[in-house]
């Protein structure tokens, strides 16, 4: 039997020093000898609702539109510190809601009154949004003079927001097409963080796990406890699971997605790589408390994922051609669908586990094994 307990909270001197610097800066107590560097940029790309899901929950799409219209403080302003520099990234998300509102209107017409659709209705989904963003850098270090330095903090903030928003309202932040404006000789690559696996379409197809809605401020407070900084190497089990989630969401149905999902599970549940399948199953069951029917589904899907990972790692998997031309070879689509179905279940399961951490405000948990007498003394 496994049980979970709270770990001891530890004082973080660096974190508190950073908070002090932010407070003195906000109160105007920082001297003027080192001026603040302010850089204005733009984020370009598409933020789109799903137009192909004709049976989707319109109320859920309305929630997403309303979310971006609110511009909660935690998604409008992000703080960071690095090597003596305090950085504030301020996003103006106001251009997003009108575009999503127009897409929602087209979705309603598409479903209920297709004859009323304007000839150019698809432009509502393909229209590019321009999101203004300002970076304020207080302090100097050996990197702060470079043009790419503010860009790093913008992209880092977008990674954080992708996680925070999708833990609060799954699939509300699809940053697959977002990119920073080009200011140098080389254009920025798209962020390629897709919320596809978290889409409402899959929520209706899968009986379990069901993802929930959580207040975004609650998620953000928890997130700052488990991912406080800009480090590029994770330092805690939860942070490793979040990094694995990013890798999965930057993929496009590749076989290694299952490997990343298991990396997230093994980090979150502190099991060794390739450890007994039942150990992982028991810890997920303990955390999510599924019903008997849900446990049957969990066992079946987790076993399929486990076998897929093993065959991929050990060379037994029939991988498809990178071009994925199912018109030439219909077998490619079947193989691809198998990977996507397992990735959808695994990603949603990982997010459901993280949501439990959020609602319990856990920074970490410890698992232990106990022994109990059996009832076979007769």
N, C-alpha and C positions, 0 to 999 in steps of 0.2 A: 504494500500500500504506500502511496506517495502522498506527501503533504507539502504545503508551501508555507513559508513564514517570511516576515519582514526582515530585511537586513538592518544592521546598525547604520544610522546616518552619520556621515563623516564631514567635518568642516573642510571647506575648499577655500584656501586663502586666496588663490589667484582669482577665483570667481568673485569673491567679495571685494577684492581690490578693484576689479573691473567695474562692479556696481558702483563703488565709491567714485571712480573717475567719471562715470556717466552722470552721477548725481551732481557733482561739482560743475561739470560741463553744462548741464541743463540749467543750473542756478546762476550761471555766468561767473563762476568763481575761478575759472581757468584763465591764466594770464594771456595777454595778447602777443607775447613774444613769438609764438608759433601759430600763425594764422591757420584757420580751418580751410582745407581744400574742398571746394564744392564743384561737383561735376554733374552736368545735366545730360541724360541719355534717353533713349527710347527703346522699348521692346516691341518687336514686330511679330506678326504671325496670326494664326487663326485659333480662336476659342469657339468650339462648336458643340451644340447639342447633337444627339443622334437622330438624323432625319430618316434613317432606314428602318427604324423600329416602329412599325405601324400600330403595335399593340402596347406601346410603352405607357408608363404612368405619367400622365400630363401633370398631375399634382406634384410629382417628384421633380419634373422639369421646372415647374414654377418655383419650387423651393430653391433650385440652383440659380435661377434668375434673380430671385429675391436676395439670395446670399451675396452675390456680387454687387447688387445695388446698395447693400448696407455699408460696404467698405469698413468692416470691423477694424479697430485700431491695430490688432495683432497681424492683420494681413496688409495693412497700409504702411506700417513702420517696422523695420527689423534692425536690431542692434547686433554688433559684432565687435570683437577685439582681436588684435593681432600684433604681437611684437611691439608694444608701446603705442599703437594706433587704436583709437576708438572710432568706429565707423557706424553711421546711420544710413540705411537705405530706405528711401520713401517712395512708395508706389502710388500712382494715381490710377486706380482701377475704374474710374468713372466711365471711360469709353466702352467697357465690356458689357455692362447691363443693357444698353440700347440695342447692341447687336444680338445678344442672346434673346432679348424680348422679341425682336423681329423674327428670329429663328423659331421661337415658340409659336408665334402667330402662324408662320408657314406650316409648322407641324400640325396645328389644329386644323388648318384648311386642308392639308394633305389628307388628314384622317376623316374629316366630317364634310368638307365642301370642296373636293378637288377641282370642280369646274370654276371655282372662284380664285384659284391660284393665278397670280400674275405670270406672264410668260418668262420673266426673269427671276422666278422665285428662288432658284438655286443660288443666286448671287448672295442671298442672305447667309448661306452657309459657307460660301467661299470668300466672303469679304474679309480682308485683312484688318486687324485692329492695331492701333498704335497706342501703346501704354507709356506715358511719360514716367521717368524715374530719376530721382536725384540722389547722389551719393555725397555724404559729408564725411570727410576724413580729418580727424583731429589728432595731431601728432605726426611724427616722422619716423621712418626706419629705412633700411637699405633698399626696400622694394617700393616704397610709397610713391616715389617719383615717376615710376613707369606708367605708361598709358593704360596697360592692361590691369593694373592694380584695382581700380574701381570696378572694372568688369567682373573680376573674380567675386567680389562681394555681392554683386547683383545676381550672378548665377548661383552662388551659394544660398542666397536668400530664396531663390525660386525653388531650389531643391527642398529646402526646409518647408516652404509653403505648400509644395506639392504633397508632402507627407501630412502636414497639419490639416489642410483642407480636406484631403481624402479620408483621413481618420474621422473627421467631424461629419462630413457629408460625402460618402463614397461616390466617386466619379465626377465630383463637382469641379475638379481641377485637372483638365487634360492639357498638359503643356507640351504636347508632342511637336507642335509646329512653331513654338515660340523661339525667337532668337534675338540677340542684341543687334542693334544697328551697327553697320560697318563704319568704323572710324579710322581704320588703318588699311594697309594694302591687302590684308587677308580677311574675307568675310567670316563671321561667326557661324559655326554649325548650329543647327536647331538643337534645342534642349533635349528633344526625343524622350520626354517623360510622358508615357501614355497611360491613361486611366481605363484603357479598353477592358482589361480583365475585371474591373470593378463596375462595369456598366450595369444599369438597371435591367437590361435584357437578360443577363445571366442570373440576376437575383430572382427573376421569375421562373427560370428554368431549373435552378437548383433548389431542392427542398431544404438544404442545410449546407453550410452555415449561413445564417442570416446576419447581415451587417446592420448596424444600428446608426442612429443619428446622435451625435454628442455636441454639446455647445463648443464652438470653435475656441472660445477663450479658455475653457477647461482643457481642451487638447493642447493648446499652446503652452499653458502653464506646465503641464506634464512634459511636453516635448523639450522645454528649456531645461528640465532636470536631467533628461537622458541624453540630450545632444546639445551641450552648452559650449559652442565654439565653432571653429572652422577647420578643425583637424581633418586630415585626409586619410587617417588610419583609425578605425574604430577602436575604442578602449573598453567598452562594456558589452555584455551579451545583447542588450536591447539595441545598442548602436550598431552592432554587427548585423542584427536582423534588419534594421532600417536600411543599411547599405545594401544588403542582399535584395531587399524590395526594390530599391532603385535600379539595380542591375536587371531584375526581371522586367520592370516597367520600361526599360530602354531597349528591350528585345522586341522581336516580331515573330513569336512562335517558333523559336529555335530549340533544338533538343536540350541545350544546356540550361534552359529556363528551369527545368526540374531540379538540376543540380543546385542552382542558386536558391530555389525554394527550400530544399533540404538544408542548405547552409544556414538559411534563416531559422528554420526549426531547431537545428542542432545548436545554434548559438543561443536562441531564446530559452530552450529547455535544457541546455548544458549537458547534452549527450555527446559522446565521442563519435567521430565520423565512422559510419558503418556499424555503430553499436546496435544491440538487439532491437529489432523492430518493435517489440512489445514495450520496451522502455519509453520510446517516443510516443507510442499510442497511449500508454497509461498517463503520461504527463499532459498530453493534449486533452484527454478525457477529464482529468482532474481540473484543468483550467477552465474548460468550456462547459462542462457538465451536460453533455448531450443525453438525450433520451435513448432507450434501447434501440429504437429504429434508427436514430441518428448515429449511434455507435456502429451499427451494421454498415451504414453508408461510409462512415469514416474508415473502418477497417478495409472495406473493399477499395476505396479510392486511394488510401494511403499505401496499400499493398501494390496497387497498379503503379503508383508513382515510384515506389521503392524499387520495383522490378525494372521500370524504365530507366531510372538512374543507374542501376547496376549494369544493365545491358549497354548503356551509353559509355560509362566509365571503362568497362572491361572489353569494349569493342564488339559486342554482339548485336547492337542496334542497327537496323537498316535505315541509314540516314538518306534523306532525299537530296536531289540536286539543288544547289543554291538558287538556280533560276526558278524552281518550283513551277514548272509548266505543266499544269494538270490537263491542259487541252491535248498535249502530246502524250502524256502518260497519266491516266486517271488515278492510278495508284498513289500518285504524289499527294493528291488532296486528302485521301483517307489517312495517310501517315501524318500529314500536317494537322488534320482535325483531331487525331489522337493526342498530339502534343498540346494543342490549344485547350482541349477539354480538361486534360490533367493540369495544365498551367492555370486555367481559370479556377478550378477547385482549390489548388494549392495556394494561389495568391489570396483568394478570399479567406481561406483558412488562416493564413498568416496574418492578414489584416484583422480578422476576428479576434485572434489571440492578442494582438497589439491593442485593440479596442478594450479588451478586458483589463489590460495593464493600465490604460488610461482611466477607466471608470473606477478602478481600485486605487489609482494614484501610486502605483508601484514603480519604483525606479529599478528594482531588481528583486528576484525571489530566489530562494534556495530550496532545493528538493532533497528529501531524505527518504530512506527506506526503513520501514519498521517491520517487526516480526510479531505475529499474533498467534495464539494457540488455535488449533482447528477444533471442530466440534465432532471429532470421530473417536471419542474416548470410550464408547460402548464396547 
